[in-house]
Amino acid sequence: MRPPKPAAAGDLVSGTSIVNTANFLTLLRIACVPVMVVLLFAEGGHDSTFRWWAAGVFVFAALTDLVDGAIARRRGLVTNFGKIADPIADKALIGAALVSLSVLADLAWWVTIVILVRELGITVLRFWVIEHGVIPASRGGKAKTVAQGIAITMYLLEVPDLPWWSTASMLMMAIAVVLTVITGIDYVVRAVHLRTKSKANSSKAS
């Protein structure tokens, strides 16, 4: 009797192969990060043409975040690898864009720090409560993501022909920061509540 052929690389828990379209898009988003940074800093960081290309890469990468999740859920391609890699890809994209803009003195460092502390903190919280359950994304969280994406895109683009663009960009970023802080606090409250409730139920069961 011949031994069974080795299975394709798969997720240890879900059994779904990690080599799938959803995970490919996640890795593609990570690969877009250095490309965006190189384009952004080309010619001293203030060449309009390269800035537009950088913004285009950022938007493309951000859109893959919407597509990979939808594909994973629709086709049953959700894997533990994807659950870990997806948020890492998101934070890498947002973080690289914000830090680069601050290095170029286009965005105040405190804005970058506030957003990154929130995003990294929430990622840590996810792992802290993952054994107790999953906290679903709220409408506020989704609005925050959209606001951040729009604000960063506006900052990446240089539109000297529109005198109001700079003001509009700052206003959009202000909205993004407010949503970032509010949803961050909300997530912390829900995480603590979920963990406390889970422990209470475990105690009753024992």
C-alpha positions in Angstrom: 0.0 0.0 0.0 1.4 3.3 -1.1 1.8 6.0 1.6 -0.6 9.0 1.2 0.7 12.0 -0.7 1.6 15.0 1.5 -1.1 17.6 1.7 -0.6 21.1 0.5 0.4 23.7 3.0 -2.6 24.3 5.1 -3.8 26.0 8.2 -3.2 23.8 11.3 -6.7 24.7 12.7 -9.0 25.4 9.9 -7.5 22.9 7.4 -7.8 25.5 4.6 -4.8 25.9 2.4 -2.9 29.1 3.2 -2.0 29.3 -0.5 -5.2 31.0 -1.7 -6.4 34.2 -3.3 -7.2 36.0 -0.1 -3.8 35.5 1.4 -2.1 36.4 -1.8 -3.9 39.8 -1.8 -2.8 40.3 1.8 0.9 39.6 0.9 0.5 41.8 -2.1 -0.6 44.6 0.2 2.5 44.1 2.3 4.6 44.2 -0.9 3.0 47.5 -1.9 4.4 49.2 1.3 8.0 49.6 0.2 6.9 50.5 -3.3 4.8 53.3 -1.9 7.6 54.6 0.3 10.1 54.7 -2.5 7.8 56.6 -4.8 6.9 59.0 -2.0 10.5 59.9 -1.3 11.6 60.1 -4.9 13.0 63.4 -6.0 13.2 64.7 -2.4 9.6 63.7 -1.6 7.8 66.6 -3.2 7.6 65.7 -6.8 3.9 65.9 -7.8 4.1 63.0 -10.3 5.8 60.6 -7.9 3.4 61.7 -5.1 0.4 60.8 -7.3 2.0 57.4 -8.1 2.5 56.8 -4.4 -1.1 57.7 -3.7 -2.2 55.3 -6.4 -0.2 52.5 -4.9 -1.7 53.3 -1.4 -5.3 53.3 -2.7 -4.7 50.1 -4.6 -3.3 48.4 -1.5 -6.1 49.7 0.7 -8.7 48.3 -1.8 -7.1 44.9 -1.5 -8.0 45.0 2.2 -11.6 45.2 1.2 -11.4 42.5 -1.4 -9.3 39.9 0.5 -11.7 39.8 3.4 -14.8 39.5 1.2 -13.1 36.7 -0.8 -12.0 34.8 2.3 -15.5 34.9 3.8 -17.4 34.1 0.5 -15.2 31.2 -0.5 -14.5 29.8 2.9 -10.8 30.7 2.7 -10.5 32.1 6.3 -7.2 30.8 7.9 -5.3 31.6 11.0 -2.5 32.9 8.9 -4.9 35.3 7.2 -6.2 36.4 10.6 -2.7 37.3 11.7 -1.3 38.6 8.4 -4.2 40.8 7.5 -4.0 43.2 10.4 -0.2 43.3 10.1 -0.5 44.3 6.5 -3.0 47.0 7.4 -0.8 48.5 10.1 2.2 48.3 7.9 0.5 50.2 5.1 -1.0 52.9 7.4 2.1 53.2 9.5 4.5 53.5 6.6 2.4 56.2 5.0 2.0 58.2 8.2 5.6 57.9 9.3 6.8 58.9 5.8 4.5 62.0 5.7 5.8 63.0 9.1 9.5 62.5 8.0 8.7 64.8 5.1 7.2 67.3 7.5 3.9 67.1 5.8 2.1 65.7 8.8 2.6 66.5 12.5 4.4 63.7 14.4 1.8 63.8 17.2 -0.9 62.7 14.7 1.2 59.8 13.5 1.9 58.8 17.1 -1.7 58.9 18.2 -2.9 56.8 15.3 -0.1 54.3 15.5 -0.4 53.8 19.3 -4.1 53.2 18.9 -3.7 50.8 16.0 -0.9 48.8 17.6 -2.7 48.8 20.9 -5.9 47.4 19.4 -3.8 44.7 17.7 -2.4 43.7 21.1 -5.9 43.7 22.6 -7.1 41.3 19.9 -4.5 38.7 20.9 -5.3 39.4 24.6 -9.0 38.5 24.2 -8.8 36.0 21.2 -9.3 33.0 23.5 -12.4 34.5 24.9 -14.1 35.4 21.6 -14.0 37.8 18.7 -15.0 41.5 18.9 -16.8 42.3 15.7 -15.9 45.5 13.8 -18.2 48.4 14.7 -19.6 51.0 12.4 -17.4 53.5 14.0 -14.4 51.3 13.4 -15.3 51.0 9.7 -15.8 54.8 9.5 -12.4 55.3 11.1 -10.7 53.1 8.5 -12.4 55.0 5.6 -11.6 58.4 7.2 -7.9 57.4 7.6 -7.7 56.1 4.1 -9.2 59.3 2.6 -7.1 61.6 4.8 -3.8 59.8 4.0 -4.6 59.8 0.3 -5.3 63.5 0.4 -2.0 64.1 2.2 -0.1 62.0 -0.3 -1.4 64.0 -3.2 0.0 67.4 -3.9 -2.5 69.7 -5.6 -1.0 73.2 -5.8 -3.7 74.3 -8.2 -6.3 74.0 -5.5 -5.6 76.4 -2.6 -8.3 74.8 -0.4 -6.8 71.3 -0.7 -4.4 71.7 2.2 -7.2 72.9 4.5 -9.5 70.1 3.4 -6.7 67.6 4.0 -6.2 68.8 7.6 -9.9 68.7 8.3 -10.2 65.2 7.0 -7.2 64.1 9.1 -8.8 65.8 12.2 -11.9 63.7 11.6 -9.8 60.6 11.2 -7.9 61.3 14.5 -11.1 61.9 16.4 -12.7 58.7 15.1 -9.4 56.8 15.9 -9.4 57.9 19.5 -13.2 57.3 20.1 -13.2 53.9 18.5 -10.0 53.0 20.3 -11.7 53.7 23.7 -14.8 51.8 22.7 -12.7 48.8 21.7 -10.9 48.7 25.0 -14.2 48.8 26.9 -15.7 46.0 24.8 -12.5 43.9 25.1 -12.5 44.2 28.9 -16.2 43.4 29.0 -15.7 40.3 26.8 -12.8 39.0 28.9 -14.6 39.6 32.2 -17.8 38.0 30.9 -15.9 35.0 29.5 -14.1 34.4 32.8 -17.3 34.7 34.8 -19.0 32.1 32.6 -16.0 29.8 33.0 -16.1 30.1 36.7 -19.8 29.2 36.7 -19.2 26.2 34.5 -16.5 24.9 36.8 
